[in-house]
Amino acid sequence: MKKIVATPFRTTVLALLLILCVFSVAVAQTDPSTSPPNQRAFHKGFLQQVLSQLSLSPDQTSQIDAILATQRAAVKPLFVQLKQDRETLMNAVANPASESVSAAASVVGGDLAQLIVAKLNTKAQIMAVLNADQQAEFEKLMKVARHGHGGFGF
């Protein structure tokens, strides 16, 4: 039996693949365009359910709807780019050369970082619309969502 030696390169590639898999699942869960129709409805319905529990005024509702519409339009190209860059990474992993795998993994990491920043900016914009009581309730509901439903919240 041939012994497999863990080289620094191999360890790095495996670590990046593990990170990519974890983030891919997270992105797939939050990207409405890649989710099955029933899951897209759940995501949209879930956020609407959370927001409905905050006793929003009509003005707050319209402001948050505008924020979410803007956010969806802004991240759609990021998801398209991430999908392309993930395919490039998978191709690089299938035909490994240290430079191509590392470069492709860095690009995917950059894509994911942009999505995380967009998500945090959206949350900050929503929080700015809410009053103190609503902010506390929103945080509580999102904490439950992260722990009880696989991280759908902000």
C-alpha positions in Angstrom: 0.0 0.0 0.0 1.4 3.4 -1.0 1.7 5.9 1.9 0.2 9.4 1.2 2.5 12.1 2.4 0.9 15.4 3.6 2.9 18.1 1.9 2.3 21.8 2.8 0.8 22.3 -0.7 -1.5 19.3 -0.4 -2.6 20.4 3.1 -3.3 23.9 1.8 -5.3 22.7 -1.1 -7.3 20.4 1.1 -8.0 23.2 3.6 -9.1 25.5 0.8 -11.4 22.8 -0.6 -12.9 22.4 2.8 -13.5 26.1 3.2 -14.9 26.3 -0.4 -17.3 23.4 0.4 -18.5 25.1 3.6 -19.0 28.5 1.9 -20.5 26.9 -1.2 -23.2 25.4 1.0 -23.8 28.7 2.7 -23.9 30.6 -0.6 -26.2 28.1 -2.1 -28.5 28.5 0.9 -28.6 32.3 0.5 -28.5 32.6 -3.3 -32.2 32.6 -4.4 -31.2 31.9 -8.1 -29.5 28.6 -7.3 -32.0 27.4 -4.8 -34.9 25.1 -5.7 -38.2 27.1 -6.1 -39.6 25.8 -2.8 -36.4 26.8 -1.0 -36.4 30.3 -2.6 -40.0 30.7 -1.3 -38.8 29.6 2.1 -36.0 32.1 2.2 -38.2 35.0 1.0 -41.0 33.8 3.3 -38.7 33.4 6.2 -37.4 37.0 6.1 -40.9 38.3 5.5 -42.0 36.3 8.6 -39.2 37.7 10.7 -40.0 41.3 9.5 -43.7 40.7 10.2 -42.9 40.0 13.8 -41.4 43.5 14.2 -44.6 45.6 13.9 -43.1 47.7 11.1 -44.8 50.9 10.1 -45.8 51.2 6.4 -42.9 53.6 5.9 -40.4 51.1 7.4 -41.8 48.3 5.3 -41.4 50.3 2.1 -37.8 51.3 3.1 -36.8 47.7 3.9 -38.4 46.5 0.6 -36.4 49.0 -1.3 -33.2 48.0 0.6 -33.8 44.3 -0.2 -34.6 45.0 -3.9 -31.4 47.0 -4.2 -29.4 44.3 -2.4 -30.8 41.6 -4.7 -29.9 43.5 -7.8 -26.4 44.3 -6.5 -25.5 40.7 -5.5 -26.9 38.9 -8.5 -23.8 39.6 -10.6 -21.6 38.6 -7.7 -23.4 35.2 -7.6 -22.9 34.7 -11.3 -19.2 35.6 -10.9 -18.8 33.2 -7.9 -20.4 30.4 -9.9 -17.9 30.9 -12.8 -15.0 31.3 -10.4 -16.0 28.1 -8.5 -16.0 26.2 -11.8 -12.5 27.6 -12.5 -11.3 26.4 -9.1 -12.8 23.0 -9.5 -11.1 22.6 -12.9 -7.8 23.8 -11.3 -8.2 21.2 -8.6 -8.9 18.5 -11.1 -5.6 19.3 -12.9 -3.5 20.7 -10.0 -0.7 23.1 -10.5 0.1 24.9 -7.3 -0.2 28.4 -8.9 -3.5 27.8 -10.7 -5.2 26.2 -7.6 -4.0 28.9 -5.3 -4.9 31.7 -7.7 -8.4 30.3 -8.3 -9.0 29.8 -4.6 -8.0 33.4 -3.9 -10.4 34.6 -6.5 -13.3 32.6 -5.0 -12.3 33.9 -1.5 -12.5 37.4 -2.9 -16.0 36.7 -4.3 -17.2 35.3 -1.0 -15.7 38.3 0.9 -17.7 40.7 -1.4 -20.9 38.7 -0.7 -20.3 38.8 3.1 -19.7 42.6 3.0 -22.9 43.0 0.9 -24.8 41.0 3.5 -23.5 43.0 6.4 -24.2 46.3 4.6 -27.8 45.2 4.0 -28.2 44.3 7.6 -26.8 47.7 8.7 -29.2 49.4 6.4 -32.2 47.4 7.7 -31.1 48.1 11.3 -30.9 51.8 10.6 -34.6 51.7 9.7 -35.7 49.9 12.9 -36.2 51.4 16.3 -34.3 50.1 19.3 -36.9 47.6 20.3 -37.3 46.3 16.7 -33.5 46.0 16.5 -33.3 43.9 19.6 -36.1 41.6 18.4 -34.6 41.4 14.9 -31.3 40.3 16.4 -33.1 37.7 18.6 -35.0 36.3 15.7 -31.9 36.1 13.5 -29.9 34.4 16.2 -32.7 31.7 16.4 -32.5 31.5 12.6 -28.8 31.0 12.5 -28.9 28.2 15.2 -32.2 26.6 14.3 -32.4 26.8 10.5 -28.8 26.6 9.2 -27.8 30.2 9.0 -30.4 31.9 6.9 -30.2 35.1 8.9 -27.8 38.0 8.9 
